[in-house]
Amino acid sequence: MLAVFDKSVAKSPEGLTSPNPDSSVSALNNGFLSQHFSSLHPGSVTINLGIAGSMSYSTDKQNPLLPRLFAVVNDIFCLFQGHIENIALLKQQYGLHKTANEVSIVIEAYRTLRDRGPYPANHVVRDLNGKFAFILYDSLANATFIAADADGSVPFFWGTDSEGHLVLSDDSEVVKKSCGTSFAPFPKGCFFTTSGGLRSFEHPMNELKAMPRVDSSGQVCGATYKVDAVAKKEAGMPRVGSAANWSSNY
């Protein structure tokens, strides 16, 4: 799976920039990265999101234990890889049909959060028990919702290209192709939203600190993010009317 988002939709977090700018190129220019992805994964499908970016999906070369899924519901696009163990409980919680799968659950969980905000976003991700990584884009709210499980069970990487676009993929070489030395694994136990940036769902009240990442050859590249045991976020989430769109508040 691959997603490239314009910085107006998903602003790269502090620290996720290349220490060597010449190593990165534009992922969106003439569909460069999606075309490269297609060349590596024949039969892949690419969705053009307009100025917001693009998403690509393929079932090629997938791990049968961590399958990839893709779905679109009411202009919400979601790429999911992995599996959820408490899927039956979540179907019941969100009022979904017994045939619903993991990607359907993520979309419905997001819609519930966006439209009603009954609980904080970190609860939504923490309730997903299993091995997973997902990338969701809501074209109506122009918002993203991205997460990886606490153990980093699914290969999931990100980086920033030469124009500040956020690139995410389960294929490390695809991310490196456009992001160069800003390439890094997506932080375990974290989620990213357009409105709130990168946060830990295990320690939602703590700030995340960017730490320079050094690869096996000793080169500084990208950043890892550690929970700051001292710095705390402001508590609570603003309450809004029940009919309001919550996408700017999670």
C-alpha positions in Angstrom: 0.0 0.0 0.0 1.0 3.6 -0.7 -0.3 7.0 0.2 1.1 10.4 -0.7 -0.5 13.4 1.0 0.0 17.1 0.2 1.2 19.1 3.2 -2.1 21.0 3.3 -3.8 17.7 4.3 -1.0 16.0 6.3 1.7 18.2 7.6 4.9 16.2 8.3 5.8 16.2 12.0 8.8 18.0 13.3 12.0 16.0 12.7 10.7 14.0 9.7 12.8 15.9 7.2 15.8 14.8 5.2 19.2 15.9 6.6 20.3 15.6 3.0 17.6 17.4 0.9 19.3 16.3 -2.4 18.4 12.7 -1.6 14.6 13.3 -2.0 12.5 13.9 -5.0 8.8 14.9 -5.6 6.5 12.0 -5.1 3.5 13.6 -6.8 5.2 15.2 -9.8 3.6 13.5 -12.8 2.5 10.7 -10.6 6.2 9.7 -10.1 5.8 7.5 -7.0 2.5 5.9 -7.8 4.0 4.9 -11.2 7.1 3.5 -9.5 4.8 1.5 -7.1 2.8 0.1 -10.1 6.0 -1.0 -11.7 6.9 -3.0 -8.6 3.4 -4.3 -8.0 1.7 -5.2 -11.3 -2.1 -4.9 -11.2 -2.1 -2.3 -8.5 -4.8 0.4 -8.4 -4.1 4.1 -7.9 -6.7 6.6 -6.7 -6.1 10.2 -7.6 -7.2 12.4 -4.7 -6.7 15.6 -6.6 -4.7 18.3 -4.8 -4.8 16.1 -1.6 -2.5 13.5 -3.1 -3.0 9.8 -4.1 -3.4 6.3 -2.7 -2.3 3.0 -4.3 -3.3 -0.5 -3.4 -2.0 -4.0 -4.5 -2.5 -7.6 -3.4 0.8 -8.5 -5.0 3.5 -10.1 -2.8 1.4 -9.9 0.4 1.9 -11.8 3.6 -1.2 -14.2 4.0 -1.0 -13.6 7.7 -1.1 -9.8 7.3 -3.4 -9.3 4.3 -4.1 -6.0 2.7 -7.6 -4.6 2.3 -9.0 -1.5 0.6 -12.4 0.1 0.8 -14.3 3.3 0.0 -17.4 4.2 1.9 -19.1 7.6 1.5 -15.9 9.3 0.2 -13.8 7.8 2.9 -10.8 5.8 1.5 -9.0 3.3 3.7 -6.0 1.1 3.2 -5.6 -1.6 5.9 -3.0 -4.3 6.4 -3.0 -7.0 9.1 -5.8 -8.4 11.2 -8.0 -7.5 14.2 -8.5 -10.2 16.9 -11.6 -8.7 18.6 -13.4 -8.2 15.3 -16.7 -9.7 16.5 -16.9 -7.4 19.5 -16.2 -4.3 17.3 -18.8 -5.3 14.8 -21.3 -5.4 17.6 -20.1 -2.1 19.1 -20.4 -0.2 15.8 -23.6 -2.0 14.6 -22.0 -3.6 11.6 -23.1 -6.7 9.7 -21.5 -10.0 10.6 -19.8 -10.0 7.1 -17.9 -6.7 7.8 -14.1 -7.0 7.8 -11.3 -5.0 9.3 -11.2 -2.2 6.9 -15.0 -1.7 7.3 -14.5 -1.5 11.0 -11.8 1.2 10.8 -14.0 3.3 8.5 -17.0 3.0 10.7 -14.9 3.7 13.8 -13.6 6.9 12.1 -17.1 8.0 11.0 -18.3 7.6 14.6 -15.4 9.6 15.9 -15.9 12.3 13.2 -19.7 12.7 13.5 -20.2 12.2 17.2 -16.9 12.1 19.0 -18.2 9.9 21.9 -14.7 9.2 23.1 -11.1 10.4 22.3 -9.3 9.3 19.2 -6.7 7.3 21.1 -9.5 5.1 22.5 -10.6 4.2 19.0 -7.1 2.9 18.0 -6.5 1.3 21.4 -9.7 -0.7 21.0 -8.3 -2.4 17.9 -6.6 -5.5 19.3 -4.3 -7.1 16.7 -1.6 -6.6 14.3 -2.3 -3.7 11.9 -1.4 -0.5 10.1 -3.9 1.6 8.3 -4.2 4.8 6.2 -7.5 6.6 6.0 -8.4 9.7 4.0 -11.8 11.5 4.3 -12.3 13.5 1.1 -15.3 15.4 2.6 -13.4 16.6 5.6 -10.0 16.7 3.8 -8.6 14.8 6.8 -6.3 11.8 7.4 -6.3 9.2 10.1 -3.2 6.9 10.2 -2.1 4.4 12.8 0.1 1.4 13.6 -0.3 -1.2 16.4 1.8 -1.0 19.6 4.2 -3.7 18.6 4.9 -2.5 15.0 3.8 -5.9 13.8 3.1 -4.7 10.2 6.0 -3.2 8.1 5.0 0.4 7.8 7.2 3.4 6.8 7.0 7.1 6.2 9.0 10.1 5.1 8.8 13.5 3.6 9.6 14.2 -0.1 11.4 17.2 -1.6 8.2 19.2 -1.6 7.0 18.4 1.9 4.5 15.7 0.9 4.0 13.0 3.5 4.7 9.5 2.0 3.5 6.3 3.7 3.9 2.7 2.6 4.4 -0.9 3.7 7.3 -1.0 1.2 10.4 0.6 2.6 12.1 0.9 -0.9 9.1 2.9 -2.2 9.4 5.4 0.6 13.2 5.7 0.1 12.7 6.3 -3.6 11.1 9.7 -3.0 12.1 10.6 0.6 15.7 9.6 0.6 17.2 10.1 4.1 14.0 11.3 5.7 12.8 7.6 5.5 11.9 6.1 8.8 9.6 3.4 10.3 6.2 4.7 11.4 6.3 5.0 15.2 4.8 2.0 17.1 1.7 2.6 19.1 1.1 5.9 17.5 -1.6 7.6 15.3 -1.5 10.6 13.1 -4.4 12.9 12.2 -4.6 16.1 10.1 -5.8 18.2 13.0 -3.7 16.7 15.8 -0.5 15.5 14.2 1.4 12.5 15.6 0.3 11.2 19.0 0.8 8.1 21.1 -2.4 6.1 21.8 -0.8 4.3 24.6 0.4 7.5 26.3 -2.1 10.1 24.9 -1.3 12.8 27.5 2.4 12.8 26.8 4.2 14.7 24.0 6.3 12.9 21.5 9.9 13.9 21.0 11.7 13.5 17.7 15.1 11.8 18.0 17.6 11.6 15.1 17.7 8.1 13.6 21.0 6.6 12.6 21.0 3.7 10.1 23.3 0.6 10.1 25.9 2.5 8.1 26.0 5.4 10.6 24.1 7.8 8.4 21.6 10.2 10.1 18.2 9.7 8.4 14.7 10.6 9.4 13.7 10.4 13.0 12.3 8.1 15.6 9.7 9.4 18.1 9.8 8.7 21.8 7.2 9.5 24.5 8.4 12.4 26.6 7.9 11.4 30.2 7.9 15.0 31.3 6.0 17.1 28.7 2.3 16.8 28.9 -0.5 17.7 26.5 -3.5 19.8 27.5 -6.1 17.5 28.9 -9.5 17.0 27.4 -11.1 17.5 24.0 -13.4 20.5 23.3 -17.1 19.6 23.3 -19.1 20.6 20.3 -22.7 20.2 19.3 -23.9 16.7 18.4 -24.4 17.6 14.8 -21.0 19.1 14.3 -18.2 17.6 12.3 -15.5 16.4 14.7 -12.8 16.0 12.1 -11.0 19.2 13.4 -11.2 18.1 17.0 -9.6 14.7 17.2 
